[in-house]
């Protein structure tokens, strides 16, 4: 199975993008590189978790660090697109290893408040202070010499955002590859109507914008893929993004979501990911514990 792909930028202001596929969680992690300065951002890194053994590891994150070292890159940002429901985030671990600031969208505070109630977690700080920076819609920042723009893309989660880095957009779970469709919208705080509007904003980017998705579920057991363009999504996404209006899309999305089971790690992962990838603090015996609310979803 091909678990690595490199997408060159081909010109000033266009990043090189290295994608790393994790077959255990179907997730794609990115190292986004400004070729002119060799500065990079790591997007949506995975912390390994074996739910049967309750064991964590850093194999995926360490592979990203090895690539950074091998390519003589400097990590400038560690970016989350949203609080993931199907894998643990390695953002905090990579911050400890590199010193690079962590960031996510400001609506993470809404997600924290929501899950604070679900977990009955009165001591949780729901102000987003677990990250170094919270981005608002329309915010801009620099990756090396490349301009980065933040788009709020709610629907899959309240806190989903898209990073537009030059001619590349990191669309997390809003869009998948055209042969798989679009994100579910039935998690707590999700909205199919908001998702439709977020998709329309992404499709309004230039046609040749490279789109990088956060997961690939390999329909038909094909090789993993995670890059497309705005034009490809509009013309060939299986959810007919160029044809359906909002009402028809919402009806289709809600009907499909009613058929889907919850991700197996959602209750495990959210209590880690709303802390920016921090594991629970050890208890008096030195062991860390996850808290699983029963019948919460």
TORTINU-91127 format. One record per residue (C-alpha): residue number from 0; x, y, z. Coordinates in nm, 4 decimals. Example, Ala and Ser with C-alpha at 12.3 -4.5 7.8 and 13.67 -1.06 7.14 Angstrom:
2
+-----+----------+----------+----------+
|   n |     east |    north |       up |
+-----+----------+----------+----------+
|   0 |   1.2300 |  -0.4500 |   0.7800 |
|   1 |   1.3670 |  -0.1060 |   0.7140 |
+-----+----------+----------+----------+
//
This chain:
297
+-----+----------+----------+----------+
|   n |     east |    north |       up |
+-----+----------+----------+----------+
|   0 |   0.0000 |   0.0000 |   0.0000 |
|   1 |   0.1276 |   0.3453 |  -0.0919 |
|   2 |   0.1218 |   0.5523 |   0.2279 |
|   3 |   0.3269 |   0.8534 |   0.1097 |
|   4 |   0.2825 |   1.0993 |  -0.1745 |
|   5 |   0.4551 |   1.4251 |  -0.2655 |
|   6 |   0.2788 |   1.7104 |  -0.4441 |
|   7 |   0.5208 |   1.9779 |  -0.5696 |
|   8 |   0.4145 |   2.3410 |  -0.5702 |
|   9 |   0.5470 |   2.4422 |  -0.9152 |
|  10 |   0.6094 |   2.8095 |  -0.8595 |
|  11 |   0.6472 |   3.0950 |  -0.6101 |
|  12 |   0.3877 |   3.1045 |  -0.3357 |
|  13 |   0.2845 |   2.7445 |  -0.4010 |
|  14 |   0.3755 |   2.4963 |  -0.1271 |
|  15 |   0.5184 |   2.1506 |  -0.1608 |
|  16 |   0.2928 |   1.9040 |   0.0196 |
|  17 |   0.4013 |   1.5692 |   0.1636 |
|  18 |   0.1115 |   1.3434 |   0.2613 |
|  19 |   0.1418 |   1.0523 |   0.5061 |
|  20 |  -0.1415 |   0.7967 |   0.5196 |
|  21 |  -0.2196 |   0.6053 |   0.8389 |
|  22 |  -0.3988 |   0.2820 |   0.7396 |
|  23 |  -0.5120 |   0.2118 |   1.0964 |
|  24 |  -0.7313 |   0.5237 |   1.1111 |
|  25 |  -0.7590 |   0.6015 |   0.7355 |
|  26 |  -0.6137 |   0.9435 |   0.8224 |
|  27 |  -0.3842 |   1.1643 |   0.6174 |
|  28 |  -0.1218 |   1.3816 |   0.7859 |
|  29 |   0.0588 |   1.6588 |   0.6029 |
|  30 |   0.3906 |   1.8382 |   0.6026 |
|  31 |   0.3313 |   2.1613 |   0.4094 |
|  32 |   0.6538 |   2.3230 |   0.2901 |
|  33 |   0.7556 |   2.6651 |   0.1643 |
|  34 |   1.0314 |   2.5657 |  -0.0827 |
|  35 |   1.1922 |   2.9111 |  -0.0657 |
|  36 |   1.2592 |   2.9083 |   0.3092 |
|  37 |   1.2332 |   2.5334 |   0.3944 |
|  38 |   0.9873 |   2.6234 |   0.6679 |
|  39 |   0.6914 |   2.3927 |   0.7120 |
|  40 |   0.3658 |   2.3291 |   0.8924 |
|  41 |   0.2449 |   1.9917 |   1.0169 |
|  42 |  -0.1290 |   1.9453 |   0.9677 |
|  43 |  -0.3482 |   1.6967 |   1.1608 |
|  44 |  -0.0796 |   1.4618 |   1.3013 |
|  45 |  -0.1885 |   1.1260 |   1.4459 |
|  46 |  -0.0995 |   0.9872 |   1.7885 |
|  47 |  -0.1147 |   0.6071 |   1.7709 |
|  48 |  -0.3728 |   0.4399 |   1.9951 |
|  49 |  -0.4524 |   0.0695 |   2.0274 |
|  50 |  -0.8017 |   0.0614 |   2.1770 |
|  51 |  -0.7808 |  -0.3100 |   2.2575 |
|  52 |  -0.4687 |  -0.2690 |   2.4693 |
|  53 |  -0.5275 |   0.0913 |   2.5749 |
|  54 |  -0.1762 |   0.1647 |   2.4482 |
|  55 |  -0.0458 |   0.4887 |   2.2974 |
|  56 |   0.2623 |   0.5345 |   2.0801 |
|  57 |   0.4247 |   0.7994 |   1.8611 |
|  58 |   0.5184 |   0.5997 |   1.5496 |
|  59 |   0.3192 |   0.8201 |   1.3091 |
|  60 |   0.4394 |   1.1461 |   1.4624 |
|  61 |   0.7992 |   1.0290 |   1.4728 |
|  62 |   0.7820 |   0.9464 |   1.1023 |
|  63 |   0.6835 |   1.3083 |   1.0381 |
|  64 |   0.9760 |   1.4305 |   1.2484 |
|  65 |   1.2141 |   1.1996 |   1.0634 |
|  66 |   1.0937 |   1.3430 |   0.7324 |
|  67 |   1.1405 |   1.6983 |   0.8610 |
|  68 |   1.4959 |   1.6184 |   0.9676 |
|  69 |   1.5787 |   1.4310 |   0.6483 |
|  70 |   1.4589 |   1.7219 |   0.4329 |
|  71 |   1.6278 |   1.9877 |   0.6526 |
|  72 |   1.2993 |   2.1609 |   0.7299 |
|  73 |   1.2074 |   2.3947 |   1.0154 |
|  74 |   0.8650 |   2.3381 |   1.1721 |
|  75 |   0.6908 |   2.6748 |   1.1972 |
|  76 |   0.3340 |   2.5637 |   1.2833 |
|  77 |   0.1429 |   2.2605 |   1.4094 |
|  78 |  -0.2118 |   2.2971 |   1.2814 |
|  79 |  -0.5349 |   2.1191 |   1.3680 |
|  80 |  -0.8245 |   2.1506 |   1.1237 |
|  81 |  -1.0796 |   2.0352 |   1.3849 |
|  82 |  -1.1117 |   1.8121 |   1.6932 |
|  83 |  -1.0980 |   1.4627 |   1.5438 |
|  84 |  -1.3438 |   1.1900 |   1.6361 |
|  85 |  -1.1547 |   0.8926 |   1.4957 |
|  86 |  -0.7943 |   0.9349 |   1.6067 |
|  87 |  -0.5896 |   1.1021 |   1.8757 |
|  88 |  -0.4023 |   1.4205 |   1.7822 |
|  89 |  -0.0236 |   1.4280 |   1.8153 |
|  90 |  -0.0168 |   1.8091 |   1.8156 |
|  91 |   0.0948 |   1.8409 |   2.1760 |
|  92 |   0.3654 |   1.5766 |   2.1373 |
|  93 |   0.5040 |   1.7511 |   1.8283 |
|  94 |   0.4944 |   2.0860 |   2.0081 |
|  95 |   0.7062 |   1.9333 |   2.2845 |
|  96 |   0.9513 |   1.7946 |   2.0277 |
|  97 |   0.9822 |   2.1044 |   1.8065 |
|  98 |   0.8703 |   2.4064 |   2.0101 |
|  99 |   0.6468 |   2.5128 |   1.7195 |
| 100 |   0.3179 |   2.6826 |   1.8159 |
| 101 |  -0.0088 |   2.4921 |   1.7910 |
| 102 |  -0.3267 |   2.6367 |   1.6412 |
| 103 |  -0.6905 |   2.5565 |   1.5698 |
| 104 |  -1.0098 |   2.7506 |   1.4948 |
| 105 |  -1.1576 |   2.9661 |   1.7706 |
| 106 |  -1.4875 |   2.7713 |   1.7669 |
| 107 |  -1.2987 |   2.4943 |   1.9484 |
| 108 |  -1.4285 |   2.6699 |   2.2612 |
| 109 |  -1.7848 |   2.5786 |   2.1578 |
| 110 |  -1.6803 |   2.2173 |   2.1100 |
| 111 |  -1.5093 |   2.2146 |   2.4485 |
| 112 |  -1.8235 |   2.3510 |   2.6160 |
| 113 |  -2.0361 |   2.0859 |   2.4426 |
| 114 |  -1.8156 |   1.7928 |   2.5380 |
| 115 |  -1.7524 |   1.9325 |   2.8859 |
| 116 |  -2.1190 |   1.8558 |   2.9498 |
| 117 |  -2.1112 |   1.5155 |   2.7780 |
| 118 |  -1.8090 |   1.4064 |   2.9835 |
| 119 |  -1.9377 |   1.5747 |   3.3019 |
| 120 |  -1.6002 |   1.7467 |   3.3245 |
| 121 |  -1.6550 |   2.0614 |   3.5348 |
| 122 |  -1.2844 |   2.1422 |   3.5663 |
| 123 |  -1.2206 |   2.1502 |   3.1899 |
| 124 |  -1.0893 |   2.4872 |   3.0710 |
| 125 |  -1.3174 |   2.5609 |   2.7762 |
| 126 |  -1.1362 |   2.8754 |   2.6597 |
| 127 |  -0.9107 |   2.7149 |   2.3974 |
| 128 |  -0.6008 |   2.7907 |   2.6044 |
| 129 |  -0.4613 |   2.4437 |   2.5265 |
| 130 |  -0.3479 |   2.5874 |   2.1900 |
| 131 |  -0.1039 |   2.8719 |   2.1289 |
| 132 |  -0.3313 |   3.0452 |   1.8783 |
| 133 |  -0.7012 |   3.0367 |   1.7922 |
| 134 |  -0.7915 |   3.1427 |   1.4382 |
| 135 |  -1.1009 |   3.3361 |   1.3367 |
| 136 |  -1.2612 |   3.3152 |   0.9954 |
| 137 |  -1.0615 |   3.5272 |   0.7510 |
| 138 |  -0.7451 |   3.5377 |   0.9614 |
| 139 |  -0.4150 |   3.5295 |   0.7739 |
| 140 |  -0.0647 |   3.4266 |   0.8740 |
| 141 |   0.2624 |   3.3300 |   0.7111 |
| 142 |   0.4213 |   2.9947 |   0.6393 |
| 143 |   0.7693 |   3.1003 |   0.5444 |
| 144 |   0.6985 |   3.3484 |   0.2634 |
| 145 |   0.3613 |   3.1969 |   0.1675 |
| 146 |   0.0348 |   3.3625 |   0.2691 |
| 147 |  -0.2111 |   3.1383 |   0.4558 |
| 148 |  -0.5822 |   3.2189 |   0.4894 |
| 149 |  -0.8226 |   3.0593 |   0.7360 |
| 150 |  -1.1772 |   2.9699 |   0.6313 |
| 151 |  -1.4303 |   2.8661 |   0.8924 |
| 152 |  -1.5875 |   2.5459 |   0.7520 |
| 153 |  -1.8458 |   2.4232 |   1.0051 |
| 154 |  -2.0855 |   2.1369 |   0.9465 |
| 155 |  -1.8798 |   1.8268 |   1.0146 |
| 156 |  -1.7939 |   1.9859 |   1.3503 |
| 157 |  -1.8540 |   2.3300 |   1.4968 |
| 158 |  -1.4803 |   2.3991 |   1.4879 |
| 159 |  -1.3858 |   2.2731 |   1.1407 |
| 160 |  -1.1654 |   2.5118 |   0.9450 |
| 161 |  -0.9879 |   2.5066 |   0.6082 |
| 162 |  -0.6308 |   2.6308 |   0.5667 |
| 163 |  -0.5672 |   2.7855 |   0.2232 |
| 164 |  -0.1905 |   2.7820 |   0.1734 |
| 165 |  -0.1089 |   2.9411 |  -0.1606 |
| 166 |  -0.2795 |   2.7189 |  -0.4204 |
| 167 |  -0.3401 |   2.4345 |  -0.1715 |
| 168 |  -0.6394 |   2.3994 |   0.0626 |
| 169 |  -0.6541 |   2.1563 |   0.3533 |
| 170 |  -1.0237 |   2.0731 |   0.3744 |
| 171 |  -1.0068 |   1.8146 |   0.6570 |
| 172 |  -1.3275 |   1.6035 |   0.6562 |
| 173 |  -1.5528 |   1.8481 |   0.4691 |
| 174 |  -1.4720 |   1.6796 |   0.1374 |
| 175 |  -1.3335 |   1.3359 |   0.0640 |
| 176 |  -1.2045 |   1.2097 |  -0.2684 |
| 177 |  -1.4705 |   1.2460 |  -0.5411 |
| 178 |  -1.5426 |   0.8706 |  -0.5416 |
| 179 |  -1.6338 |   0.8798 |  -0.1703 |
| 180 |  -1.8251 |   1.2050 |  -0.1316 |
| 181 |  -1.8490 |   1.4414 |   0.1631 |
| 182 |  -1.8292 |   1.4428 |   0.5416 |
| 183 |  -2.0959 |   1.3251 |   0.7809 |
| 184 |  -2.2710 |   1.5938 |   0.9825 |
| 185 |  -2.4335 |   1.4021 |   1.2688 |
| 186 |  -2.1738 |   1.4456 |   1.5434 |
| 187 |  -2.2729 |   1.6666 |   1.8405 |
| 188 |  -2.2741 |   2.0203 |   1.7014 |
| 189 |  -2.2807 |   1.9056 |   1.3387 |
| 190 |  -2.5135 |   2.0471 |   1.0722 |
| 191 |  -2.5755 |   1.9298 |   0.7156 |
| 192 |  -2.6932 |   2.2786 |   0.6201 |
| 193 |  -2.3746 |   2.4388 |   0.7517 |
| 194 |  -2.1738 |   2.1691 |   0.5761 |
| 195 |  -2.3385 |   2.2538 |   0.2415 |
| 196 |  -2.2461 |   2.6222 |   0.2800 |
| 197 |  -1.8886 |   2.5294 |   0.3785 |
| 198 |  -1.8589 |   2.3118 |   0.0684 |
| 199 |  -1.9850 |   2.5941 |  -0.1520 |
| 200 |  -1.7173 |   2.8261 |  -0.0102 |
| 201 |  -1.4465 |   2.5714 |  -0.0892 |
| 202 |  -1.5837 |   2.5195 |  -0.4410 |
| 203 |  -1.5633 |   2.8966 |  -0.4937 |
| 204 |  -1.1827 |   2.8762 |  -0.4765 |
| 205 |  -1.0002 |   2.8786 |  -0.8146 |
| 206 |  -1.0672 |   2.5646 |  -1.0188 |
| 207 |  -0.7064 |   2.4449 |  -1.0084 |
| 208 |  -0.6741 |   2.4778 |  -0.6285 |
| 209 |  -0.5262 |   2.1582 |  -0.4895 |
| 210 |  -0.7562 |   2.0105 |  -0.2259 |
| 211 |  -0.6121 |   1.7821 |   0.0411 |
| 212 |  -0.8535 |   1.5780 |   0.2499 |
| 213 |  -0.8154 |   1.4396 |   0.6006 |
| 214 |  -0.9205 |   1.0796 |   0.5379 |
| 215 |  -0.9432 |   0.8255 |   0.2612 |
| 216 |  -1.1591 |   0.5159 |   0.3094 |
| 217 |  -1.0386 |   0.3490 |  -0.0142 |
| 218 |  -1.3677 |   0.2535 |  -0.1853 |
| 219 |  -1.3290 |  -0.0692 |  -0.3801 |
| 220 |  -1.0066 |  -0.1311 |  -0.1863 |
| 221 |  -0.8145 |   0.0997 |  -0.4199 |
| 222 |  -0.4813 |   0.2545 |  -0.3253 |
| 223 |  -0.5061 |   0.5496 |  -0.0845 |
| 224 |  -0.5653 |   0.8915 |  -0.2447 |
| 225 |  -0.5986 |   1.2327 |  -0.0863 |
| 226 |  -0.5474 |   1.5036 |  -0.3502 |
| 227 |  -0.8014 |   1.6466 |  -0.5924 |
| 228 |  -0.8906 |   1.9893 |  -0.7353 |
| 229 |  -1.1884 |   2.2192 |  -0.7003 |
| 230 |  -1.2832 |   2.1408 |  -1.0613 |
| 231 |  -1.2696 |   1.7648 |  -1.0007 |
| 232 |  -1.4852 |   1.7926 |  -0.6915 |
| 233 |  -1.7452 |   2.0066 |  -0.8626 |
| 234 |  -1.7653 |   1.7840 |  -1.1687 |
| 235 |  -1.7289 |   1.4317 |  -1.0288 |
| 236 |  -1.7956 |   1.4178 |  -0.6532 |
| 237 |  -2.0419 |   1.1318 |  -0.6008 |
| 238 |  -2.2629 |   1.3607 |  -0.3902 |
| 239 |  -2.3326 |   1.5763 |  -0.7000 |
| 240 |  -2.1905 |   1.8963 |  -0.5586 |
| 241 |  -2.2344 |   2.0794 |  -0.8873 |
| 242 |  -2.6013 |   1.9822 |  -0.9159 |
| 243 |  -2.7775 |   1.9545 |  -0.5789 |
| 244 |  -2.9242 |   2.2599 |  -0.4104 |
| 245 |  -2.9052 |   2.3029 |  -0.0332 |
| 246 |  -3.2363 |   2.1306 |   0.0459 |
| 247 |  -3.1572 |   1.8244 |  -0.1666 |
| 248 |  -2.8051 |   1.7980 |  -0.0277 |
| 249 |  -2.9261 |   1.8239 |   0.3329 |
| 250 |  -3.1876 |   1.5551 |   0.2724 |
| 251 |  -2.9272 |   1.3259 |   0.1144 |
| 252 |  -2.6707 |   1.3897 |   0.3865 |
| 253 |  -2.9116 |   1.3353 |   0.6742 |
| 254 |  -3.0466 |   1.0161 |   0.5171 |
| 255 |  -2.6942 |   0.8809 |   0.4715 |
| 256 |  -2.5866 |   0.9783 |   0.8239 |
| 257 |  -2.8742 |   0.7841 |   0.9789 |
| 258 |  -2.7186 |   0.4687 |   0.8312 |
| 259 |  -2.3684 |   0.5258 |   0.9725 |
| 260 |  -2.2388 |   0.3922 |   1.3048 |
| 261 |  -2.0459 |   0.6287 |   1.5267 |
| 262 |  -1.6659 |   0.6118 |   1.4878 |
| 263 |  -1.5281 |   0.3510 |   1.7256 |
| 264 |  -1.2907 |   0.5991 |   1.8912 |
| 265 |  -1.5139 |   0.9062 |   1.9191 |
| 266 |  -1.5584 |   0.8856 |   2.2975 |
| 267 |  -1.1905 |   0.8005 |   2.3462 |
| 268 |  -1.0549 |   1.0646 |   2.1114 |
| 269 |  -1.2583 |   1.3738 |   2.1914 |
| 270 |  -1.1401 |   1.3924 |   2.5533 |
| 271 |  -0.7818 |   1.3976 |   2.4251 |
| 272 |  -0.8372 |   1.6207 |   2.1241 |
| 273 |  -1.0291 |   1.8972 |   2.3023 |
| 274 |  -0.7108 |   1.9277 |   2.5098 |
| 275 |  -0.4982 |   1.9787 |   2.1992 |
| 276 |  -0.3722 |   1.6199 |   2.2028 |
| 277 |  -0.2898 |   1.6016 |   2.5731 |
| 278 |  -0.3510 |   1.2708 |   2.7458 |
| 279 |  -0.5359 |   1.2727 |   3.0809 |
| 280 |  -0.3159 |   1.3516 |   3.3784 |
| 281 |  -0.1909 |   1.0445 |   3.5711 |
| 282 |  -0.3885 |   0.9567 |   3.8801 |
| 283 |  -0.2358 |   0.8815 |   4.2213 |
| 284 |  -0.1157 |   0.5392 |   4.1062 |
| 285 |   0.0685 |   0.6905 |   3.8092 |
| 286 |  -0.1769 |   0.5548 |   3.5485 |
| 287 |  -0.3777 |   0.7635 |   3.3014 |
| 288 |  -0.7453 |   0.6806 |   3.2481 |
| 289 |  -0.9972 |   0.7619 |   2.9765 |
| 290 |  -1.3560 |   0.8294 |   3.0777 |
| 291 |  -1.6286 |   0.6713 |   2.8614 |
| 292 |  -1.9823 |   0.8065 |   2.9196 |
| 293 |  -2.2485 |   0.5421 |   2.8617 |
| 294 |  -2.5451 |   0.6105 |   2.6327 |
| 295 |  -2.4199 |   0.9643 |   2.5682 |
| 296 |  -2.4638 |   0.9560 |   2.1913 |
+-----+----------+----------+----------+
//
